[in-house]
Amino acid sequence: MLAVRRGPDGVWDRSPRTGLGGRVFTLRSLRTRRLRLDLLSRLPHVVRGDLSLVGPAPLAPGDPRAACPGARQWRQELRPGLTGLAQVRSGSGMPWDDPALLDQHYAEHHGVVLYLAVLAEAVRNPLRTALRKARLGGGTDPVQPRHT
């Protein structure tokens, strides 16, 4: 169905990304955001070792965020992630929720506890959104008084 809707460009988005040790790989993901299938389509990259489940965002080669002082070192030493602290904290509007700062914070404090917390939040956020939408627009009308 996606292929029919997307036309000649196809359903796959291919973009170069920098991984562990500065190795460049081609990130393939489905061109869909509404159903979040794009994240699931990236799971083969986790199996191949290009991505971790949790880590900093995979950047394109030459991205200026990788050239910041200190960032080059931890970006070389840490596998980028399917999701990360920056992705689960985005949209909160807090001044310290700059994605680059959150990626750096994750790099400096990564461990099992933070890894599991980010992974849990990555699962919880979409579920909470889906439940909220189901409650608000799930076809149930507010209670109306009965006419007798």
N, CA, C and O atoms as CSV, one atom per row, in Angstrom:
chain,resi,resn,atom,element,x,y,z
A,1,MET,N,N,0.826,-1.188,0.000
A,1,MET,CA,C,0.000,0.000,0.000
A,1,MET,C,C,0.878,1.262,0.000
A,1,MET,O,O,0.584,2.238,-0.691
A,2,LEU,N,N,1.960,1.221,0.789
A,2,LEU,CA,C,2.863,2.375,0.826
A,2,LEU,C,C,3.496,2.616,-0.535
A,2,LEU,O,O,3.655,3.765,-0.948
A,3,ALA,N,N,3.862,1.543,-1.238
A,3,ALA,CA,C,4.510,1.680,-2.539
A,3,ALA,C,C,3.588,2.356,-3.539
A,3,ALA,O,O,4.048,3.154,-4.355
A,4,VAL,N,N,2.316,2.058,-3.495
A,4,VAL,CA,C,1.357,2.673,-4.408
A,4,VAL,C,C,1.223,4.159,-4.104
A,4,VAL,O,O,1.161,4.982,-5.017
A,5,ARG,N,N,1.178,4.497,-2.830
A,5,ARG,CA,C,1.016,5.902,-2.438
A,5,ARG,C,C,2.277,6.718,-2.672
A,5,ARG,O,O,2.184,7.913,-2.953
A,6,ARG,N,N,3.447,6.113,-2.565
A,6,ARG,CA,C,4.702,6.849,-2.688
A,6,ARG,C,C,5.141,7.073,-4.122
A,6,ARG,O,O,5.888,8.011,-4.400
A,7,GLY,N,N,4.698,6.240,-5.020
A,7,GLY,CA,C,5.045,6.434,-6.420
A,7,GLY,C,C,6.455,5.999,-6.743
A,7,GLY,O,O,6.973,5.067,-6.128
A,8,PRO,N,N,7.098,6.673,-7.720
A,8,PRO,CA,C,8.399,6.212,-8.233
A,8,PRO,C,C,9.554,6.325,-7.242
A,8,PRO,O,O,10.569,5.650,-7.411
A,9,ASP,N,N,9.428,7.149,-6.226
A,9,ASP,CA,C,10.514,7.285,-5.253
A,9,ASP,C,C,10.643,6.057,-4.359
A,9,ASP,O,O,11.686,5.854,-3.737
A,10,GLY,N,N,9.617,5.253,-4.288
A,10,GLY,CA,C,9.648,4.055,-3.459
A,10,GLY,C,C,9.304,4.345,-2.013
A,10,GLY,O,O,9.041,5.485,-1.629
A,11,VAL,N,N,9.312,3.293,-1.227
A,11,VAL,CA,C,8.918,3.410,0.173
A,11,VAL,C,C,10.108,3.546,1.116
A,11,VAL,O,O,9.932,3.824,2.302
A,12,TRP,N,N,11.314,3.352,0.599
A,12,TRP,CA,C,12.502,3.392,1.444
A,12,TRP,C,C,13.227,4.722,1.324
A,12,TRP,O,O,13.440,5.244,0.230
A,13,ASP,N,N,13.593,5.244,2.465
A,13,ASP,CA,C,14.452,6.416,2.531
A,13,ASP,C,C,15.846,5.897,2.842
A,13,ASP,O,O,16.028,5.147,3.802
A,14,ARG,N,N,16.814,6.279,2.055
A,14,ARG,CA,C,18.204,5.859,2.264
A,14,ARG,C,C,19.052,7.104,2.510
A,14,ARG,O,O,19.057,8.038,1.708
A,15,SER,N,N,19.765,7.098,3.626
A,15,SER,CA,C,20.605,8.249,3.922
A,15,SER,C,C,21.885,7.783,4.618
A,15,SER,O,O,21.850,6.882,5.456
A,16,PRO,N,N,23.009,8.399,4.267
A,16,PRO,CA,C,24.272,8.023,4.913
A,16,PRO,C,C,24.301,8.528,6.353
A,16,PRO,O,O,23.859,9.639,6.646
A,17,ARG,N,N,24.823,7.702,7.235
A,17,ARG,CA,C,24.960,8.049,8.642
A,17,ARG,C,C,26.318,7.579,9.132
A,17,ARG,O,O,26.903,6.646,8.583
A,18,THR,N,N,26.810,8.238,10.173
A,18,THR,CA,C,28.092,7.878,10.763
A,18,THR,C,C,27.836,7.032,11.998
A,18,THR,O,O,27.064,7.414,12.877
A,19,GLY,N,N,28.489,5.886,12.056
A,19,GLY,CA,C,28.302,4.963,13.163
A,19,GLY,C,C,29.515,4.880,14.059
A,19,GLY,O,O,30.335,5.796,14.115
A,20,LEU,N,N,29.613,3.781,14.751
A,20,LEU,CA,C,30.693,3.512,15.679
A,20,LEU,C,C,32.044,3.597,14.968
A,20,LEU,O,O,32.223,3.024,13.894
A,21,GLY,N,N,32.977,4.303,15.564
A,21,GLY,CA,C,34.310,4.442,14.988
A,21,GLY,C,C,34.364,5.320,13.749
A,21,GLY,O,O,35.371,5.330,13.041
A,22,GLY,N,N,33.290,6.060,13.478
A,22,GLY,CA,C,33.261,6.935,12.312
A,22,GLY,C,C,32.915,6.226,11.011
A,22,GLY,O,O,32.969,6.826,9.938
A,23,ARG,N,N,32.558,4.938,11.108
A,23,ARG,CA,C,32.202,4.166,9.907
A,23,ARG,C,C,30.880,4.669,9.346
A,23,ARG,O,O,29.906,4.824,10.084
A,24,VAL,N,N,30.845,4.925,8.042
A,24,VAL,CA,C,29.633,5.406,7.379
A,24,VAL,C,C,28.830,4.210,6.889
A,24,VAL,O,O,29.377,3.290,6.281
A,25,PHE,N,N,27.533,4.230,7.155
A,25,PHE,CA,C,26.626,3.197,6.675
A,25,PHE,C,C,25.396,3.872,6.089
A,25,PHE,O,O,25.148,5.050,6.347
A,26,THR,N,N,24.631,3.136,5.308
A,26,THR,CA,C,23.410,3.670,4.709
A,26,THR,C,C,22.235,3.260,5.577
A,26,THR,O,O,21.930,2.074,5.705
A,27,LEU,N,N,21.584,4.237,6.167
A,27,LEU,CA,C,20.415,3.996,7.019
A,27,LEU,C,C,19.189,3.905,6.131
A,27,LEU,O,O,18.860,4.846,5.408
A,28,ARG,N,N,18.522,2.773,6.191
A,28,ARG,CA,C,17.289,2.573,5.422
A,28,ARG,C,C,16.115,2.586,6.381
A,28,ARG,O,O,16.140,1.917,7.413
A,29,SER,N,N,15.086,3.348,6.039
A,29,SER,CA,C,13.875,3.352,6.846
A,29,SER,C,C,12.677,3.626,5.952
A,29,SER,O,O,12.787,4.281,4.915
A,30,LEU,N,N,11.536,3.112,6.376
A,30,LEU,CA,C,10.306,3.333,5.623
A,30,LEU,C,C,9.929,4.799,5.672
A,30,LEU,O,O,10.162,5.475,6.675
A,31,ARG,N,N,9.354,5.284,4.605
A,31,ARG,CA,C,8.927,6.685,4.534
A,31,ARG,C,C,7.530,6.838,5.125
A,31,ARG,O,O,6.573,7.143,4.413
A,32,THR,N,N,7.429,6.628,6.396
A,32,THR,CA,C,6.164,6.812,7.088
A,32,THR,C,C,6.463,7.278,8.501
A,32,THR,O,O,7.384,6.760,9.133
A,33,ARG,N,N,5.708,8.244,9.016
A,33,ARG,CA,C,5.895,8.692,10.397
A,33,ARG,C,C,4.646,8.425,11.207
A,33,ARG,O,O,4.719,8.205,12.416
A,34,ARG,N,N,3.500,8.442,10.546
A,34,ARG,CA,C,2.248,8.345,11.281
A,34,ARG,C,C,2.147,7.039,12.062
A,34,ARG,O,O,1.716,7.044,13.215
A,35,LEU,N,N,2.532,5.938,11.459
A,35,LEU,CA,C,2.418,4.649,12.115
A,35,LEU,C,C,3.676,4.245,12.864
A,35,LEU,O,O,3.702,3.200,13.513
A,36,ARG,N,N,4.711,5.054,12.783
A,36,ARG,CA,C,6.005,4.803,13.436
A,36,ARG,C,C,6.660,3.518,12.932
A,36,ARG,O,O,7.479,2.918,13.628
A,37,LEU,N,N,6.298,3.101,11.726
A,37,LEU,CA,C,6.923,1.934,11.131
A,37,LEU,C,C,8.357,2.216,10.726
A,37,LEU,O,O,9.141,1.290,10.518
A,38,ASP,N,N,8.705,3.493,10.613
A,38,ASP,CA,C,10.071,3.840,10.254
A,38,ASP,C,C,11.054,3.323,11.301
A,38,ASP,O,O,12.144,2.868,10.951
A,39,LEU,N,N,10.688,3.385,12.567
A,39,LEU,CA,C,11.578,2.878,13.612
A,39,LEU,C,C,11.697,1.364,13.543
A,39,LEU,O,O,12.790,0.819,13.695
A,40,LEU,N,N,10.587,0.684,13.315
A,40,LEU,CA,C,10.632,-0.771,13.207
A,40,LEU,C,C,11.444,-1.206,11.993
A,40,LEU,O,O,12.120,-2.234,12.025
A,41,SER,N,N,11.373,-0.420,10.928
A,41,SER,CA,C,12.117,-0.782,9.719
A,41,SER,C,C,13.619,-0.638,9.904
A,41,SER,O,O,14.395,-1.126,9.083
A,42,ARG,N,N,14.032,0.022,10.967
A,42,ARG,CA,C,15.467,0.188,11.250
A,42,ARG,C,C,16.035,-0.928,12.112
A,42,ARG,O,O,17.240,-0.957,12.359
A,43,LEU,N,N,15.193,-1.847,12.574
A,43,LEU,CA,C,15.672,-2.937,13.425
A,43,LEU,C,C,16.769,-3.790,12.778
A,43,LEU,O,O,17.673,-4.230,13.489
A,44,PRO,N,N,16.735,-4.043,11.470
A,44,PRO,CA,C,17.863,-4.787,10.878
A,44,PRO,C,C,19.209,-4.106,11.099
A,44,PRO,O,O,20.238,-4.781,11.152
A,45,HIS,N,N,19.220,-2.786,11.227
A,45,HIS,CA,C,20.472,-2.077,11.507
A,45,HIS,C,C,20.979,-2.400,12.918
A,45,HIS,O,O,22.185,-2.417,13.164
A,46,VAL,N,N,20.047,-2.654,13.834
A,46,VAL,CA,C,20.442,-3.055,15.193
A,46,VAL,C,C,21.060,-4.447,15.143
A,46,VAL,O,O,22.092,-4.695,15.768
A,47,VAL,N,N,20.429,-5.355,14.398
A,47,VAL,CA,C,20.942,-6.723,14.283
A,47,VAL,C,C,22.322,-6.734,13.626
A,47,VAL,O,O,23.204,-7.486,14.042
A,48,ARG,N,N,22.510,-5.900,12.598
A,48,ARG,CA,C,23.810,-5.834,11.913
A,48,ARG,C,C,24.884,-5.139,12.734
A,48,ARG,O,O,26.071,-5.288,12.446
A,49,GLY,N,N,24.487,-4.380,13.753
A,49,GLY,CA,C,25.459,-3.682,14.580
A,49,GLY,C,C,25.711,-2.246,14.176
A,49,GLY,O,O,26.590,-1.594,14.740
A,50,ASP,N,N,24.949,-1.730,13.197
A,50,ASP,CA,C,25.095,-0.323,12.814
A,50,ASP,C,C,24.528,0.589,13.895
A,50,ASP,O,O,25.071,1.662,14.157
A,51,LEU,N,N,23.425,0.154,14.529
A,51,LEU,CA,C,22.745,0.924,15.560
A,51,LEU,C,C,22.598,0.092,16.823
A,51,LEU,O,O,22.617,-1.139,16.787
A,52,SER,N,N,22.453,0.786,17.925
A,52,SER,CA,C,22.065,0.174,19.185
A,52,SER,C,C,20.581,0.481,19.368
A,52,SER,O,O,20.050,1.339,18.662
A,53,LEU,N,N,19.901,-0.187,20.286
A,53,LEU,CA,C,18.514,0.185,20.549
A,53,LEU,C,C,18.455,1.602,21.114
A,53,LEU,O,O,17.579,2.383,20.742
A,54,VAL,N,N,19.386,1.935,22.012
A,54,VAL,CA,C,19.427,3.251,22.644
A,54,VAL,C,C,20.807,3.852,22.437
A,54,VAL,O,O,21.823,3.176,22.596
A,55,GLY,N,N,20.831,5.122,22.082
A,55,GLY,CA,C,22.094,5.825,21.898
A,55,GLY,C,C,21.847,7.199,21.327
A,55,GLY,O,O,20.697,7.586,21.122
A,56,PRO,N,N,22.901,7.941,21.066
A,56,PRO,CA,C,22.727,9.266,20.458
A,56,PRO,C,C,22.209,9.122,19.030
A,56,PRO,O,O,22.339,8.064,18.415
A,57,ALA,N,N,21.633,10.179,18.521
A,57,ALA,CA,C,21.083,10.159,17.167
A,57,ALA,C,C,22.180,9.878,16.144
A,57,ALA,O,O,23.283,10.410,16.260
A,58,PRO,N,N,21.887,9.047,15.145
A,58,PRO,CA,C,22.871,8.817,14.089
A,58,PRO,C,C,22.940,10.036,13.171
A,58,PRO,O,O,21.938,10.416,12.564
A,59,LEU,N,N,24.103,10.639,13.069
A,59,LEU,CA,C,24.263,11.863,12.292
A,59,LEU,C,C,24.782,11.569,10.892
A,59,LEU,O,O,25.449,10.563,10.650
A,60,ALA,N,N,24.457,12.473,9.985
A,60,ALA,CA,C,24.988,12.383,8.622
A,60,ALA,C,C,26.471,12.739,8.653
A,60,ALA,O,O,26.898,13.540,9.485
A,61,PRO,N,N,27.258,12.152,7.752
A,61,PRO,CA,C,28.680,12.529,7.692
A,61,PRO,C,C,28.816,14.035,7.464
A,61,PRO,O,O,28.130,14.609,6.618
A,62,GLY,N,N,29.694,14.654,8.215
A,62,GLY,CA,C,29.919,16.089,8.078
A,62,GLY,C,C,28.954,16.951,8.877
A,62,GLY,O,O,29.040,18.177,8.810
A,63,ASP,N,N,28.037,16.348,9.633
A,63,ASP,CA,C,27.106,17.126,10.451
A,63,ASP,C,C,27.902,17.948,11.458
A,63,ASP,O,O,28.763,17.400,12.146
A,64,PRO,N,N,27.636,19.256,11.561
A,64,PRO,CA,C,28.430,20.103,12.465
A,64,PRO,C,C,28.316,19.724,13.937
A,64,PRO,O,O,29.200,20.063,14.724
A,65,ARG,N,N,27.239,19.021,14.333
A,65,ARG,CA,C,27.110,18.614,15.740
A,65,ARG,C,C,28.192,17.618,16.142
A,65,ARG,O,O,28.512,17.492,17.324
A,66,ALA,N,N,28.750,16.919,15.174
A,66,ALA,CA,C,29.811,15.953,15.476
A,66,ALA,C,C,31.164,16.630,15.637
A,66,ALA,O,O,32.110,16.018,16.135
A,67,ALA,N,N,31.264,17.885,15.221
A,67,ALA,CA,C,32.540,18.596,15.291
A,67,ALA,C,C,32.677,19.451,16.542
A,67,ALA,O,O,33.722,20.070,16.746
A,68,CYS,N,N,31.643,19.503,17.388
A,68,CYS,CA,C,31.714,20.292,18.620
A,68,CYS,C,C,32.829,19.753,19.507
A,68,CYS,O,O,33.136,18.561,19.466
A,69,PRO,N,N,33.441,20.632,20.314
A,69,PRO,CA,C,34.521,20.180,21.192
A,69,PRO,C,C,34.075,19.004,22.068
A,69,PRO,O,O,33.060,19.087,22.759
A,70,GLY,N,N,34.824,17.937,22.031
A,70,GLY,CA,C,34.516,16.759,22.834
A,70,GLY,C,C,33.541,15.796,22.173
A,70,GLY,O,O,33.584,14.596,22.443
A,71,ALA,N,N,32.663,16.303,21.309
A,71,ALA,CA,C,31.650,15.441,20.692
A,71,ALA,C,C,32.278,14.420,19.763
A,71,ALA,O,O,31.807,13.287,19.666
A,72,ARG,N,N,33.339,14.820,19.083
A,72,ARG,CA,C,33.976,13.904,18.130
A,72,ARG,C,C,34.410,12.618,18.833
A,72,ARG,O,O,34.238,11.526,18.291
A,73,GLN,N,N,34.963,12.740,20.018
A,73,GLN,CA,C,35.462,11.560,20.721
A,73,GLN,C,C,34.317,10.629,21.125
A,73,GLN,O,O,34.361,9.443,20.796
A,74,TRP,N,N,33.291,11.128,21.829
A,74,TRP,CA,C,32.250,10.209,22.270
A,74,TRP,C,C,31.387,9.717,21.122
A,74,TRP,O,O,30.826,8.624,21.203
A,75,ARG,N,N,31.266,10.499,20.052
A,75,ARG,CA,C,30.514,10.007,18.888
A,75,ARG,C,C,31.259,8.877,18.187
A,75,ARG,O,O,30.635,8.024,17.556
A,76,GLN,N,N,32.586,8.862,18.291
A,76,GLN,CA,C,33.387,7.782,17.713
A,76,GLN,C,C,33.304,6.514,18.572
A,76,GLN,O,O,33.398,5.398,18.060
A,77,GLU,N,N,33.126,6.702,19.876
A,77,GLU,CA,C,33.188,5.587,20.814
A,77,GLU,C,C,31.836,4.976,21.157
A,77,GLU,O,O,31.780,3.925,21.795
A,78,LEU,N,N,30.757,5.613,20.748
A,78,LEU,CA,C,29.420,5.165,21.150
A,78,LEU,C,C,28.581,4.877,19.909
A,78,LEU,O,O,28.500,5.698,18.996
A,79,ARG,N,N,27.967,3.715,19.890
A,79,ARG,CA,C,27.121,3.336,18.759
A,79,ARG,C,C,25.854,4.197,18.769
A,79,ARG,O,O,25.220,4.330,19.815
A,80,PRO,N,N,25.471,4.782,17.631
A,80,PRO,CA,C,24.230,5.563,17.602
A,80,PRO,C,C,23.032,4.651,17.844
A,80,PRO,O,O,23.117,3.434,17.686
A,81,GLY,N,N,21.915,5.264,18.229
A,81,GLY,CA,C,20.775,4.456,18.630
A,81,GLY,C,C,19.532,4.622,17.778
A,81,GLY,O,O,19.339,5.623,17.089
A,82,LEU,N,N,18.699,3.598,17.855
A,82,LEU,CA,C,17.382,3.612,17.231
A,82,LEU,C,C,16.530,4.691,17.892
A,82,LEU,O,O,15.764,5.393,17.232
A,83,THR,N,N,16.680,4.804,19.197
A,83,THR,CA,C,16.052,5.869,19.966
A,83,THR,C,C,17.085,6.349,20.975
A,83,THR,O,O,18.131,5.724,21.150
A,84,GLY,N,N,16.793,7.441,21.626
A,84,GLY,CA,C,17.753,7.966,22.581
A,84,GLY,C,C,17.118,8.970,23.515
A,84,GLY,O,O,15.925,9.259,23.425
A,85,LEU,N,N,17.916,9.487,24.397
A,85,LEU,CA,C,17.443,10.455,25.380
A,85,LEU,C,C,16.859,11.686,24.687
A,85,LEU,O,O,15.831,12.209,25.119
A,86,ALA,N,N,17.496,12.145,23.633
A,86,ALA,CA,C,16.998,13.320,22.912
A,86,ALA,C,C,15.632,13.042,22.286
A,86,ALA,O,O,14.775,13.925,22.261
A,87,GLN,N,N,15.418,11.825,21.780
A,87,GLN,CA,C,14.146,11.504,21.137
A,87,GLN,C,C,13.002,11.388,22.151
A,87,GLN,O,O,11.886,11.825,21.870
A,88,VAL,N,N,13.263,10.813,23.312
A,88,VAL,CA,C,12.183,10.641,24.281
A,88,VAL,C,C,11.884,11.919,25.056
A,88,VAL,O,O,10.799,12.065,25.620
A,89,ARG,N,N,12.843,12.848,25.088
A,89,ARG,CA,C,12.624,14.102,25.810
A,89,ARG,C,C,12.185,15.241,24.908
A,89,ARG,O,O,11.857,16.319,25.402
A,90,SER,N,N,12.169,15.033,23.606
A,90,SER,CA,C,11.837,16.119,22.682
A,90,SER,C,C,10.418,16.618,22.902
A,90,SER,O,O,9.521,15.855,23.261
A,91,GLY,N,N,10.240,17.874,22.688
A,91,GLY,CA,C,8.914,18.469,22.770
A,91,GLY,C,C,8.488,18.911,24.147
A,91,GLY,O,O,7.364,19.387,24.311
A,92,SER,N,N,9.350,18.771,25.153
A,92,SER,CA,C,8.940,19.188,26.491
A,92,SER,C,C,9.051,20.694,26.664
A,92,SER,O,O,8.442,21.264,27.569
A,93,GLY,N,N,9.833,21.345,25.793
A,93,GLY,CA,C,9.963,22.793,25.863
A,93,GLY,C,C,10.938,23.294,26.915
A,93,GLY,O,O,11.093,24.504,27.082
A,94,MET,N,N,11.583,22.414,27.610
A,94,MET,CA,C,12.539,22.825,28.628
A,94,MET,C,C,13.834,23.269,27.960
A,94,MET,O,O,14.236,22.666,26.965
A,95,PRO,N,N,14.503,24.307,28.473
A,95,PRO,CA,C,15.698,24.831,27.815
A,95,PRO,C,C,16.849,23.826,27.743
A,95,PRO,O,O,17.667,23.906,26.827
A,96,TRP,N,N,16.930,22.896,28.672
A,96,TRP,CA,C,18.033,21.937,28.650
A,96,TRP,C,C,17.724,20.736,27.756
A,96,TRP,O,O,18.518,19.797,27.692
A,97,ASP,N,N,16.593,20.752,27.072
A,97,ASP,CA,C,16.228,19.639,26.203
A,97,ASP,C,C,16.709,19.823,24.772
A,97,ASP,O,O,16.072,19.351,23.830
A,98,ASP,N,N,17.832,20.510,24.614
A,98,ASP,CA,C,18.475,20.620,23.312
A,98,ASP,C,C,18.975,19.228,22.937
A,98,ASP,O,O,19.685,18.609,23.729
A,99,PRO,N,N,18.627,18.713,21.750
A,99,PRO,CA,C,19.031,17.352,21.390
A,99,PRO,C,C,20.535,17.093,21.500
A,99,PRO,O,O,20.939,16.015,21.936
A,100,ALA,N,N,21.357,18.049,21.118
A,100,ALA,CA,C,22.804,17.845,21.197
A,100,ALA,C,C,23.259,17.696,22.647
A,100,ALA,O,O,24.116,16.866,22.949
A,101,LEU,N,N,22.684,18.501,23.543
A,101,LEU,CA,C,23.041,18.390,24.964
A,101,LEU,C,C,22.558,17.067,25.554
A,101,LEU,O,O,23.254,16.451,26.362
A,102,LEU,N,N,21.376,16.638,25.152
A,102,LEU,CA,C,20.854,15.364,25.660
A,102,LEU,C,C,21.685,14.188,25.150
A,102,LEU,O,O,21.955,13.249,25.899
A,103,ASP,N,N,22.092,14.235,23.883
A,103,ASP,CA,C,22.969,13.190,23.360
A,103,ASP,C,C,24.283,13.162,24.127
A,103,ASP,O,O,24.790,12.089,24.454
A,104,GLN,N,N,24.838,14.339,24.417
A,104,GLN,CA,C,26.084,14.414,25.169
A,104,GLN,C,C,25.893,13.889,26.591
A,104,GLN,O,O,26.746,13.170,27.111
A,105,HIS,N,N,24.772,14.251,27.217
A,105,HIS,CA,C,24.489,13.761,28.567
A,105,HIS,C,C,24.415,12.228,28.571
A,105,HIS,O,O,24.966,11.570,29.454
A,106,TYR,N,N,23.727,11.677,27.571
A,106,TYR,CA,C,23.643,10.219,27.482
A,106,TYR,C,C,25.038,9.616,27.326
A,106,TYR,O,O,25.362,8.622,27.976
A,107,ALA,N,N,25.853,10.210,26.477
A,107,ALA,CA,C,27.203,9.686,26.240
A,107,ALA,C,C,28.037,9.708,27.515
A,107,ALA,O,O,28.812,8.785,27.766
A,108,GLU,N,N,27.882,10.755,28.320
A,108,GLU,CA,C,28.684,10.894,29.530
A,108,GLU,C,C,28.179,10.037,30.686
A,108,GLU,O,O,28.943,9.707,31.594
A,109,HIS,N,N,26.895,9.673,30.657
A,109,HIS,CA,C,26.302,8.954,31.785
A,109,HIS,C,C,25.668,7.624,31.394
A,109,HIS,O,O,24.910,7.047,32.174
A,110,HIS,N,N,25.971,7.131,30.191
A,110,HIS,CA,C,25.297,5.913,29.754
A,110,HIS,C,C,25.685,4.723,30.616
A,110,HIS,O,O,26.821,4.592,31.072
A,111,GLY,N,N,24.728,3.890,30.813
A,111,GLY,CA,C,24.877,2.675,31.604
A,111,GLY,C,C,23.563,1.922,31.532
A,111,GLY,O,O,22.627,2.360,30.864
A,112,VAL,N,N,23.494,0.824,32.198
A,112,VAL,CA,C,22.318,-0.040,32.117
A,112,VAL,C,C,21.055,0.681,32.592
A,112,VAL,O,O,20.007,0.563,31.958
A,113,VAL,N,N,21.141,1.415,33.682
A,113,VAL,CA,C,19.950,2.072,34.229
A,113,VAL,C,C,19.408,3.120,33.262
A,113,VAL,O,O,18.208,3.147,32.987
A,114,LEU,N,N,20.275,3.976,32.749
A,114,LEU,CA,C,19.825,5.004,31.808
A,114,LEU,C,C,19.330,4.364,30.513
A,114,LEU,O,O,18.328,4.803,29.947
A,115,TYR,N,N,20.022,3.336,30.046
A,115,TYR,CA,C,19.630,2.608,28.834
A,115,TYR,C,C,18.202,2.078,28.983
A,115,TYR,O,O,17.366,2.281,28.102
A,116,LEU,N,N,17.928,1.402,30.093
A,116,LEU,CA,C,16.597,0.829,30.319
A,116,LEU,C,C,15.539,1.909,30.518
A,116,LEU,O,O,14.399,1.742,30.087
A,117,ALA,N,N,15.904,3.018,31.169
A,117,ALA,CA,C,14.957,4.110,31.374
A,117,ALA,C,C,14.554,4.741,30.043
A,117,ALA,O,O,13.375,5.014,29.819
A,118,VAL,N,N,15.517,4.971,29.168
A,118,VAL,CA,C,15.219,5.545,27.849
A,118,VAL,C,C,14.386,4.572,27.029
A,118,VAL,O,O,13.435,4.977,26.361
A,119,LEU,N,N,14.733,3.305,27.074
A,119,LEU,CA,C,13.976,2.295,26.331
A,119,LEU,C,C,12.539,2.213,26.828
A,119,LEU,O,O,11.612,2.120,26.024
A,120,ALA,N,N,12.345,2.245,28.135
A,120,ALA,CA,C,10.993,2.215,28.699
A,120,ALA,C,C,10.202,3.448,28.288
A,120,ALA,O,O,9.023,3.347,27.947
A,121,GLU,N,N,10.838,4.599,28.319
A,121,GLU,CA,C,10.166,5.841,27.921
A,121,GLU,C,C,9.828,5.831,26.430
A,121,GLU,O,O,8.789,6.355,26.026
A,122,ALA,N,N,10.692,5.242,25.619
A,122,ALA,CA,C,10.443,5.161,24.179
A,122,ALA,C,C,9.222,4.300,23.875
A,122,ALA,O,O,8.523,4.541,22.891
A,123,VAL,N,N,8.965,3.312,24.700
A,123,VAL,CA,C,7.780,2.472,24.526
A,123,VAL,C,C,6.563,3.149,25.144
A,123,VAL,O,O,5.471,3.105,24.578
A,124,ARG,N,N,6.745,3.764,26.286
A,124,ARG,CA,C,5.625,4.367,27.018
A,124,ARG,C,C,5.014,5.561,26.289
A,124,ARG,O,O,3.790,5.686,26.249
A,125,ASN,N,N,5.830,6.438,25.713
A,125,ASN,CA,C,5.310,7.642,25.063
A,125,ASN,C,C,4.328,7.348,23.935
A,125,ASN,O,O,3.237,7.919,23.939
A,126,PRO,N,N,4.653,6.485,22.967
A,126,PRO,CA,C,3.684,6.203,21.904
A,126,PRO,C,C,2.421,5.503,22.422
A,126,PRO,O,O,1.321,5.739,21.922
A,127,LEU,N,N,2.595,4.641,23.430
A,127,LEU,CA,C,1.421,3.976,23.997
A,127,LEU,C,C,0.498,4.983,24.681
A,127,LEU,O,O,-0.723,4.913,24.541
A,128,ARG,N,N,1.088,5.911,25.414
A,128,ARG,CA,C,0.290,6.938,26.089
A,128,ARG,C,C,-0.447,7.798,25.071
A,128,ARG,O,O,-1.621,8.117,25.263
A,129,THR,N,N,0.230,8.175,23.993
A,129,THR,CA,C,-0.401,8.973,22.941
A,129,THR,C,C,-1.540,8.214,22.284
A,129,THR,O,O,-2.608,8.780,22.046
A,130,ALA,N,N,-1.324,6.941,21.990
A,130,ALA,CA,C,-2.368,6.131,21.357
A,130,ALA,C,C,-3.571,5.970,22.273
A,130,ALA,O,O,-4.712,6.040,21.816
A,131,LEU,N,N,-3.328,5.755,23.559
A,131,LEU,CA,C,-4.441,5.628,24.503
A,131,LEU,C,C,-5.213,6.933,24.635
A,131,LEU,O,O,-6.442,6.932,24.713
A,132,ARG,N,N,-4.491,8.037,24.660
A,132,ARG,CA,C,-5.144,9.352,24.761
A,132,ARG,C,C,-6.029,9.595,23.539
A,132,ARG,O,O,-7.162,10.058,23.670
A,133,LYS,N,N,-5.508,9.281,22.355
A,133,LYS,CA,C,-6.297,9.460,21.133
A,133,LYS,C,C,-7.504,8.540,21.119
A,133,LYS,O,O,-8.582,8.927,20.668
A,134,ALA,N,N,-7.325,7.324,21.613
A,134,ALA,CA,C,-8.435,6.376,21.638
A,134,ALA,C,C,-9.533,6.860,22.581
A,134,ALA,O,O,-10.720,6.711,22.291
A,135,ARG,N,N,-9.135,7.435,23.701
A,135,ARG,CA,C,-10.132,7.953,24.658
A,135,ARG,C,C,-10.868,9.164,24.101
A,135,ARG,O,O,-12.082,9.290,24.265
A,136,LEU,N,N,-10.136,10.048,23.449
A,136,LEU,CA,C,-10.749,11.279,22.948
A,136,LEU,C,C,-11.529,11.082,21.660
A,136,LEU,O,O,-12.596,11.672,21.488
A,137,GLY,N,N,-11.023,10.278,20.772
A,137,GLY,CA,C,-11.671,10.145,19.474
A,137,GLY,C,C,-12.035,8.726,19.128
A,137,GLY,O,O,-12.162,8.385,17.952
A,138,GLY,N,N,-12.202,7.905,20.118
A,138,GLY,CA,C,-12.458,6.497,19.880
A,138,GLY,C,C,-13.881,6.156,19.530
A,138,GLY,O,O,-14.278,4.995,19.627
A,139,GLY,N,N,-14.664,7.140,19.124
A,139,GLY,CA,C,-16.028,6.858,18.716
A,139,GLY,C,C,-17.014,6.853,19.861
A,139,GLY,O,O,-18.196,6.587,19.648
A,140,THR,N,N,-16.566,7.137,21.059
A,140,THR,CA,C,-17.503,7.185,22.174
A,140,THR,C,C,-17.906,8.621,22.401
A,140,THR,O,O,-17.059,9.506,22.521
A,141,ASP,N,N,-19.158,8.841,22.458
A,141,ASP,CA,C,-19.680,10.187,22.703
A,141,ASP,C,C,-19.726,10.429,24.188
A,141,ASP,O,O,-19.852,9.491,24.976
A,142,PRO,N,N,-19.623,11.695,24.576
A,142,PRO,CA,C,-19.793,11.988,25.996
A,142,PRO,C,C,-21.181,11.543,26.431
A,142,PRO,O,O,-22.095,11.422,25.615
A,143,VAL,N,N,-21.319,11.308,27.694
A,143,VAL,CA,C,-22.606,10.838,28.223
A,143,VAL,C,C,-23.662,11.879,27.943
A,143,VAL,O,O,-23.529,13.038,28.336
A,144,GLN,N,N,-24.694,11.468,27.273
A,144,GLN,CA,C,-25.819,12.342,26.949
A,144,GLN,C,C,-27.003,11.945,27.816
A,144,GLN,O,O,-27.201,10.760,28.087
A,145,PRO,N,N,-27.787,12.911,28.252
A,145,PRO,CA,C,-28.958,12.549,29.048
A,145,PRO,C,C,-29.939,11.767,28.185
A,145,PRO,O,O,-30.099,12.034,26.994
A,146,ARG,N,N,-30.591,10.798,28.814
A,146,ARG,CA,C,-31.569,9.992,28.108
A,146,ARG,C,C,-32.901,10.719,28.077
A,146,ARG,O,O,-33.308,11.363,29.043
A,147,HIS,N,N,-33.556,10.596,26.952
A,147,HIS,CA,C,-34.883,11.185,26.834
A,147,HIS,C,C,-35.898,10.085,27.104
A,147,HIS,O,O,-35.909,9.058,26.426
A,148,THR,N,N,-36.730,10.302,28.072
A,148,THR,CA,C,-37.741,9.299,28.389
A,148,THR,C,C,-39.113,9.779,28.100
A,148,THR,O,O,-40.081,9.048,28.313
